[in-house]
Amino acid sequence: MGDEKKSKQRDGSMVFESMYPLLALMLILVACVDLCDAATVVDVYRLVQYDISGVPFGSRFSSLNHHAASLSFHRGADLSRSVLILPLRELDLGFLQDYISQKQSLGGLLILLPQTLRPGNNIVLSETQRFRKLLAQLENLLVHANIPFPVYFAFENEETDAMLADVKKNDALGQQATATTGGYKLVISVSEPRKIASPTITNIQGWLPGSRAEGDSNQLPTIAIVASYDTFGAAPALSVGSDSNGSGVVALLEVARLFSTLYSNPKTRGRYNLLFALTSGGPYNYEGTQKWLKSLDQRMRESIDYAICLNSVGSWDNELLVHVSKPPDNAYIKQIFEGFSNVAEDLGFQVALKHKKINISNSRVAWEHEQFSRLRVTAATLSELSTPPELLESAGSLSDTRQLVHEDAIIKGVKLVAESLARHIYGHQRKDIKIFADDSSLAVNPFNVRSWLDLLSQTPRVAPFLSKSEPLITALKKELEDYTAEVSVQHESLDGIFTFYDSTKASLNIYQVASVTFDLLLLLVLGSYLIVLFSFLVITTRGVDDLISLFRRPPSRKVKMV
């Protein structure tokens, strides 16, 4: 009896052991049904999130886990659990504006940008200008709205094009993607955005000391050349600002290089000190410029004869504008403008003077030179722009990329500034004199211009996301050290009215998923197959009786009463 009992236990264990591989196979198949196709991963860039005096703007969320939808769906459809995919080339701005203004619920928004707008891309197409205008309108809408769902930008590629074509086809047939119908699922797994604690702005200044005349003990006058280097845009991780104000930074560095050659020789060192400043906080009311000016020694600040601010000088043809706050008949303003006009005439283009009086009672600053004017320092802004940009606008737009900036325009701007400064410093007012002639050792170096323009056009520079040890800041400081003396770096806190949030870039996982109906049907088929296979194995190894005994209810045991 004992041997027979052990034999039955051994045979039963063999039957159950034969089930283990089948159970494992079933679990694997179930997992495969859930995952379906492997994910395609795409880099995406989140819409900026910030507050001004506690008022929220931009996208307030970052994580995504919804099915994809397109504009081909029925306009009344519920999109609260869908990610709407909008290619820029097909953008219906009016629809999006109504959707945001009416605060309709949306699972998320993915905006697909043409590859021609990718930072560092030098390909110029005829449609780029149209994209630029449309993108400027889109950014203005998104940046100044409080959007209660995730908004991301991505660049078109083969994977996104194929996905969008399938989504459009299904949406057009009225088969909006859901958990029941299947489709494409877009997933971004990131933590919710956090406030950036104590964002800083960094100013960099370099000094070229002039030479006093023998026996002269008076302090030398100073001329300041200034450019703001940081940016602001709808997507901080894409805000490179090639023109605004990468072009101004490139021009300043080249002017510094030219005068470093002149000032390195005591015989050609001028009777003026030259002060070069790369300021931060430009999009935020030129706050960095204000703090840098106030940090200067009072005697130093009072020694500034005038300041030239460089802003957007990389995309113009025949005319640059000189913006001033003091009246045009002011002696210093007339001197600056006449100097620019004479040089521009020699170089074959024009400059025009634009006067805008500042309102001291209003803290809003339209141009960088207005921070100088508020401290009674004569200053002007040289720019291709005819009107000042609004706060947080035109300071690094998604469309402000490398292919829209012309090296020749920057070189002409450098010649204009360098020649006018040199004529003023050395007292050469004759029109036939060119100190920085193309065939001389003091010629503008196109390679330097191109190299720095390419670098800045690939480097996002939104101040709150730049650390004090940022490689770009280190590179700018080193460049000024090569050309000037007494280079110093100043770190300041950004004004408290601005609050920024992190999470600017993420990875989007695109899954092509089957419908729940298909999943259930497949599981049913697999389950039936496994049951039949299991039954066959039991019958062939132990017989029909053992198979029946597995499903038979065991007899109840009666307890004998003593």
C-alpha positions in Angstrom: 0.0 0.0 0.0 2.8 2.4 0.9 4.7 1.8 -2.4 1.5 2.3 -4.4 0.7 5.6 -2.6 4.3 6.9 -3.2 4.0 5.9 -6.9 0.7 7.9 -7.3 2.3 10.9 -5.6 5.3 10.7 -7.9 3.1 10.4 -11.0 1.0 13.4 -9.8 4.1 15.5 -9.3 5.3 14.6 -12.8 2.0 15.8 -14.2 2.2 19.1 -12.4 5.8 19.5 -13.3 4.8 19.1 -17.0 2.5 22.1 -16.5 5.3 24.5 -15.4 6.7 25.2 -19.0 3.2 25.7 -20.3 2.3 28.2 -17.5 5.6 30.1 -18.2 4.8 30.1 -21.9 1.4 31.5 -21.2 2.7 34.3 -19.1 5.3 35.2 -21.8 2.5 35.3 -24.4 0.3 37.5 -22.2 3.2 39.9 -21.7 3.8 40.0 -25.4 0.2 40.8 -26.1 0.3 43.7 -23.6 3.5 45.2 -25.1 2.9 44.5 -28.8 5.4 46.4 -31.0 8.6 47.6 -29.5 8.7 51.3 -28.7 10.1 54.0 -31.1 11.9 56.7 -29.0 11.8 60.3 -30.1 13.4 63.4 -28.4 10.8 65.9 -27.4 11.1 69.4 -25.9 8.6 70.7 -23.4 6.9 74.1 -23.6 8.3 76.5 -21.1 6.7 76.7 -17.6 7.0 79.9 -15.6 5.3 82.3 -13.3 5.3 86.1 -13.2 4.4 87.4 -9.7 2.7 84.2 -9.0 0.6 84.1 -12.2 1.1 80.8 -14.0 2.1 80.6 -17.7 3.1 77.9 -20.1 2.5 74.1 -19.8 1.8 73.1 -16.2 2.3 69.3 -16.7 5.0 67.0 -18.1 4.0 63.3 -18.1 2.1 61.7 -20.9 0.3 58.3 -21.3 -2.5 58.6 -23.9 -3.4 57.5 -27.4 -2.5 59.6 -30.4 -5.1 61.7 -32.3 -5.0 64.1 -35.3 -7.0 67.0 -36.7 -8.8 64.4 -38.9 -11.1 63.4 -36.0 -14.6 64.8 -35.6 -14.3 68.3 -34.1 -16.7 67.4 -31.2 -14.8 64.3 -30.1 -13.6 64.0 -26.6 -9.8 64.4 -26.5 -9.4 64.5 -22.7 -7.5 61.1 -23.0 -5.7 61.8 -26.3 -2.5 63.4 -27.4 -3.3 65.7 -30.3 -0.5 65.7 -33.0 -0.2 68.9 -34.9 2.5 69.3 -37.7 3.5 72.9 -38.0 3.0 72.8 -41.8 -0.7 71.9 -41.3 -1.3 74.0 -38.2 -4.8 75.4 -37.7 -3.9 78.3 -35.4 -7.5 79.4 -35.0 -8.6 76.0 -33.8 -5.8 75.8 -31.3 -6.5 79.3 -30.0 -10.2 78.5 -29.5 -9.3 75.2 -27.8 -7.0 77.0 -25.3 -9.1 80.0 -24.7 -12.2 77.9 -24.0 -10.1 75.7 -21.6 -11.2 72.5 -23.2 -9.7 69.3 -21.8 -6.8 67.7 -23.8 -4.6 64.8 -22.8 -1.6 66.4 -24.4 -0.3 68.3 -27.4 2.6 67.3 -29.7 3.7 69.9 -32.3 5.9 68.5 -35.1 8.5 70.9 -36.5 10.2 70.7 -39.9 13.8 69.5 -39.8 14.8 72.8 -41.4 14.1 74.5 -38.0 16.4 72.2 -36.1 19.2 74.2 -34.4 22.5 73.9 -36.4 20.7 73.1 -39.6 22.0 75.4 -42.4 19.6 74.3 -45.1 17.4 77.2 -46.3 14.1 76.4 -48.1 11.6 78.7 -49.6 8.9 77.7 -47.1 11.2 78.5 -44.1 10.0 82.1 -44.0 6.4 81.0 -43.9 7.1 78.6 -41.1 8.9 81.4 -39.2 5.9 83.7 -39.2 3.5 80.9 -38.3 5.8 79.7 -35.5 6.1 83.2 -34.1 2.3 83.4 -33.8 2.2 79.9 -32.2 4.8 80.8 -29.7 3.1 84.0 -28.7 -0.1 82.0 -28.1 1.5 79.3 -26.0 4.0 81.3 -24.0 1.4 83.8 -22.7 -1.3 81.2 -21.8 -1.9 79.0 -18.8 -2.1 75.5 -20.4 -3.4 72.7 -18.1 -1.9 69.8 -20.1 1.5 68.7 -21.4 2.8 70.5 -24.6 5.9 69.2 -26.4 7.7 69.9 -29.6 9.5 67.3 -31.8 11.1 67.3 -35.2 9.6 65.3 -38.0 11.2 62.1 -39.0 10.2 58.8 -40.8 8.8 57.3 -37.6 6.6 60.3 -36.7 5.4 60.6 -40.3 4.4 57.0 -40.5 2.6 57.2 -37.2 0.8 60.4 -38.1 -0.3 58.9 -41.5 -1.9 55.8 -39.7 -3.5 58.0 -37.0 -5.0 60.3 -39.7 -6.4 57.3 -41.6 -8.1 55.9 -38.5 -9.4 59.2 -37.4 -10.8 60.0 -40.8 -12.8 56.7 -40.6 -14.1 57.7 -37.2 -12.0 55.1 -35.4 -10.5 57.3 -32.8 -7.8 55.5 -30.8 -8.9 54.2 -27.4 -8.1 51.3 -25.2 -10.8 49.3 -27.0 -9.9 50.1 -30.6 -6.1 50.2 -30.3 -3.8 52.6 -32.3 -0.7 54.4 -31.1 0.1 55.2 -27.5 2.4 58.0 -26.6 4.2 57.7 -23.2 6.5 60.2 -21.5 7.5 59.0 -18.0 9.0 61.9 -16.1 8.5 63.4 -12.7 6.4 66.5 -12.4 8.2 69.8 -12.9 9.8 71.5 -9.9 10.7 75.1 -9.3 14.2 76.1 -10.0 15.6 77.4 -6.8 17.5 80.7 -6.9 18.1 81.0 -10.7 21.2 83.1 -11.5 22.3 85.4 -14.2 25.9 85.8 -15.1 27.7 88.8 -16.6 31.2 88.8 -18.1 33.3 91.9 -18.6 36.7 92.5 -20.1 38.9 95.6 -20.1 41.3 97.2 -22.6 43.0 100.0 -20.8 44.0 103.0 -22.9 47.2 105.0 -22.7 47.5 108.4 -21.1 49.5 111.2 -22.7 52.8 111.9 -20.9 52.2 114.0 -17.8 48.4 113.5 -17.9 47.0 112.4 -14.6 43.3 112.6 -15.5 41.2 109.5 -15.7 40.8 108.4 -19.2 37.3 108.3 -20.8 35.7 104.9 -21.4 33.6 103.5 -24.3 31.5 100.5 -23.5 30.5 97.8 -26.0 27.7 95.6 -24.7 25.6 92.6 -25.9 23.2 90.4 -24.0 23.9 86.7 -24.7 21.0 84.8 -23.1 17.7 83.8 -24.7 14.1 83.0 -24.0 11.7 80.9 -26.1 8.7 78.6 -26.1 11.0 75.6 -25.7 14.0 76.4 -23.5 16.0 73.3 -24.8 15.7 74.7 -28.4 16.1 78.4 -27.7 19.4 79.2 -29.4 18.7 82.7 -30.6 21.1 82.8 -33.6 20.1 86.4 -34.4 18.7 87.5 -31.1 21.2 87.9 -29.8 23.8 85.4 -31.0 24.7 87.8 -33.8 25.3 90.7 -31.3 27.6 88.4 -29.2 29.6 87.4 -32.2 30.0 91.0 -33.3 31.2 92.1 -29.8 33.8 89.3 -29.7 35.2 90.2 -33.1 35.4 94.0 -32.2 37.2 93.0 -29.0 39.7 90.9 -31.1 40.3 93.8 -33.5 41.0 96.4 -30.8 43.1 93.9 -28.8 45.6 93.9 -31.8 45.6 97.7 -31.8 45.9 98.1 -28.0 48.6 95.5 -27.7 51.1 97.9 -29.3 51.8 101.0 -27.1 52.2 103.1 -30.2 48.6 102.4 -31.4 47.0 102.2 -28.0 44.2 104.8 -27.9 43.4 107.5 -25.3 40.2 105.7 -24.4 39.5 102.7 -22.2 37.4 100.1 -23.9 35.0 98.1 -21.7 33.4 94.9 -23.2 30.4 93.4 -21.4 28.4 90.2 -22.1 25.3 90.6 -20.0 22.6 88.1 -19.0 18.9 88.6 -18.2 18.2 90.4 -21.5 14.7 88.9 -22.0 13.9 89.8 -18.4 14.0 93.6 -18.7 17.8 93.6 -19.2 18.1 92.9 -15.5 21.7 91.7 -15.8 22.7 95.0 -17.5 21.1 96.9 -14.7 22.9 94.9 -12.0 26.2 95.1 -13.8 26.0 98.9 -14.2 25.1 99.3 -10.5 28.1 97.1 -9.5 30.6 99.4 -11.3 32.6 101.9 -9.3 30.8 105.2 -9.5 34.0 106.9 -11.0 34.1 104.2 -13.6 30.5 104.6 -14.5 30.9 108.3 -14.7 33.9 107.9 -17.0 31.8 106.2 -19.7 31.7 108.6 -22.6 29.1 106.5 -24.3 28.0 102.9 -24.7 27.0 100.9 -27.8 24.7 98.0 -27.3 24.5 95.3 -30.1 21.2 93.6 -30.6 20.2 91.5 -33.6 22.6 92.5 -36.3 22.7 89.2 -38.4 19.7 89.4 -40.7 19.6 92.7 -42.6 20.4 94.0 -46.0 20.9 97.7 -46.5 20.0 99.5 -43.3 20.7 99.4 -39.6 19.0 101.4 -36.9 20.5 103.4 -34.1 18.0 103.5 -31.2 18.5 106.3 -28.6 16.7 107.7 -25.6 18.2 111.1 -25.5 16.9 113.7 -28.1 18.6 113.5 -31.5 20.0 117.1 -31.1 22.0 116.0 -28.1 25.7 116.6 -28.8 26.8 113.1 -27.9 23.9 111.5 -29.9 24.8 113.6 -32.9 28.4 112.6 -32.6 27.6 108.9 -32.4 25.2 109.0 -35.3 27.4 111.1 -37.5 30.3 108.6 -36.9 28.1 105.7 -37.8 26.6 107.5 -40.9 30.0 108.4 -42.3 31.3 104.8 -42.0 28.1 103.3 -43.3 28.3 105.5 -46.4 31.9 104.3 -47.1 30.7 100.7 -46.7 27.8 101.1 -49.0 24.7 101.0 -46.7 22.7 103.3 -44.5 22.0 103.9 -40.8 18.9 105.6 -39.5 18.2 107.2 -36.1 15.2 106.3 -34.0 14.4 108.2 -30.9 12.2 106.7 -28.1 11.9 108.7 -24.9 12.0 106.5 -21.7 9.4 106.7 -19.0 11.3 106.7 -15.7 8.1 105.9 -13.7 7.7 102.7 -15.8 10.1 99.8 -14.8 9.7 98.2 -18.3 12.8 98.6 -20.4 12.4 98.3 -24.2 16.1 98.4 -25.2 19.3 97.6 -23.4 20.7 101.1 -23.8 17.7 102.4 -21.6 19.4 100.8 -18.5 22.3 103.2 -19.2 20.0 106.1 -19.8 18.3 105.6 -16.5 21.7 106.1 -14.9 22.3 109.2 -17.0 24.9 107.5 -19.2 24.8 108.2 -22.9 24.1 105.0 -24.9 22.6 103.7 -28.1 21.4 100.3 -29.4 22.5 99.2 -32.9 19.9 96.8 -34.4 18.1 95.7 -37.5 14.8 95.8 -35.5 12.7 98.9 -36.1 10.6 98.4 -32.9 11.5 97.0 -29.5 10.3 93.5 -28.8 7.8 93.0 -26.0 8.7 91.4 -22.7 9.7 87.7 -23.3 9.3 88.0 -27.0 11.8 87.9 -30.0 14.6 86.8 -27.7 15.3 83.3 -29.0 12.3 82.1 -30.9 12.1 78.5 -32.2 12.5 80.0 -35.7 15.5 82.1 -34.8 18.0 79.6 -36.2 21.3 79.5 -38.0 20.1 79.4 -41.6 18.3 82.8 -41.2 21.5 84.6 -40.1 24.0 85.9 -42.7 27.6 86.1 -41.8 28.1 89.0 -44.2 25.5 91.0 -42.3 27.5 90.5 -39.0 30.8 91.3 -40.7 29.3 94.6 -42.0 28.0 95.4 -38.5 31.5 94.7 -37.0 33.1 97.0 -39.6 30.6 99.7 -38.8 31.2 99.6 -35.1 35.0 99.1 -35.3 35.6 101.8 -37.9 33.4 104.4 -36.2 35.0 103.7 -32.8 38.6 103.9 -34.2 37.9 107.2 -36.0 36.5 108.6 -32.8 39.4 107.3 -30.6 42.2 108.3 -33.0 40.5 111.5 -34.4 40.5 110.3 -38.0 37.3 111.7 -39.6 38.4 111.5 -43.2 36.2 109.2 -45.2 39.1 107.7 -47.3 40.7 106.1 -44.2 39.9 102.4 -43.5 41.7 101.2 -40.4 40.2 97.7 -40.6 40.6 97.2 -44.4 40.0 93.8 -45.8 43.5 93.4 -47.1 45.2 94.5 -43.9 46.4 92.7 -40.8 43.4 94.3 -39.0 40.8 92.8 -41.2 37.7 91.1 -39.8 38.2 87.3 -39.6 35.2 85.5 -41.3 36.3 82.2 -39.8 36.0 83.6 -36.2 32.6 85.0 -37.0 31.4 81.7 -38.5 32.8 79.5 -35.7 31.2 81.5 -32.9 27.9 81.8 -34.9 27.8 78.1 -35.4 28.5 77.4 -31.7 25.9 79.8 -30.4 23.3 78.5 -32.9 23.6 75.1 -31.3 23.6 76.2 -27.7 20.4 76.9 -25.8 21.0 79.9 -23.5 17.9 80.4 -21.3 19.5 82.0 -18.2 17.6 80.1 -15.4 18.7 76.8 -16.9 22.4 77.8 -17.1 24.7 76.9 -14.2 27.5 79.1 -13.0 30.0 76.6 -14.5 28.2 76.3 -17.8 30.6 75.4 -20.6 29.3 78.3 -22.7 30.0 80.8 -20.0 33.5 79.3 -19.5 34.1 79.6 -23.3 32.9 83.2 -23.5 35.1 84.1 -20.5 38.1 82.5 -22.1 37.5 84.3 -25.4 37.5 87.7 -23.6 40.6 86.7 -21.7 42.4 86.1 -25.0 41.6 89.7 -26.2 41.2 91.8 -23.0 42.6 92.2 -19.6 41.1 92.1 -16.1 38.2 89.8 -17.1 35.7 89.3 -14.4 32.5 87.3 -13.9 29.6 88.5 -11.9 26.8 86.1 -10.7 23.5 87.7 -9.6 20.1 86.3 -8.7 17.3 86.7 -11.1 14.5 89.0 -10.1 12.0 87.3 -7.7 9.0 88.1 -9.9 10.1 85.3 -12.3 9.7 81.7 -11.3 10.9 78.9 -13.6 10.3 75.1 -13.6 12.6 72.3 -14.8 11.9 69.4 -17.1 12.7 70.9 -20.5 13.5 67.8 -22.5 12.3 64.2 -22.4 12.1 61.0 -24.4 8.8 60.1 -26.1 8.0 56.4 -26.4 5.6 55.5 -29.2 3.9 52.1 -28.9 1.6 50.6 -31.6 -1.0 48.7 -29.6 -3.7 46.3 -30.5 -7.3 46.7 -29.4 -8.5 45.1 -26.1 -11.0 43.0 -28.2 -8.1 41.5 -30.2 -6.1 40.9 -26.9 -9.0 39.0 -25.4 -9.6 36.9 -28.5 -5.9 36.0 -28.7 -5.8 35.1 -25.0 -8.9 32.9 -25.5 -7.3 31.1 -28.4 -4.0 30.6 -26.5 -5.8 29.5 -23.3 -7.9 26.9 -25.3 -4.7 25.6 -27.0 -2.9 25.2 -23.7 -5.8 23.4 -22.1 -6.0 20.9 -25.0 -2.2 20.4 -25.0 -2.2 19.9 -21.2 -5.1 17.3 -21.5 -3.2 15.5 -24.2 -0.1 15.2 -22.1 -1.9 13.9 -19.1 -3.9 11.3 -21.2 -0.7 10.0 -22.9 1.2 9.7 -19.7 -1.4 8.6 -17.1 -4.6 7.9 -18.9 -8.1 9.4 -19.0 -8.9 8.4 -15.4 -6.0 10.5 -14.1 -7.2 13.5 -16.2 -10.7 13.1 -14.8 -9.4 12.8 -11.2 -7.7 16.2 -11.6 -11.1 17.9 -11.9 -13.0 15.6 -9.6 -13.9 17.0 -6.2 -12.1 15.0 -3.5 -14.3 13.0 -1.2 -15.0 14.5 2.2 -13.4 12.9 5.1 -15.7 11.8 8.0 -14.3 12.2 11.4 -14.9 9.0 13.5 -16.4 9.7 16.8 -14.8 7.8 19.6 
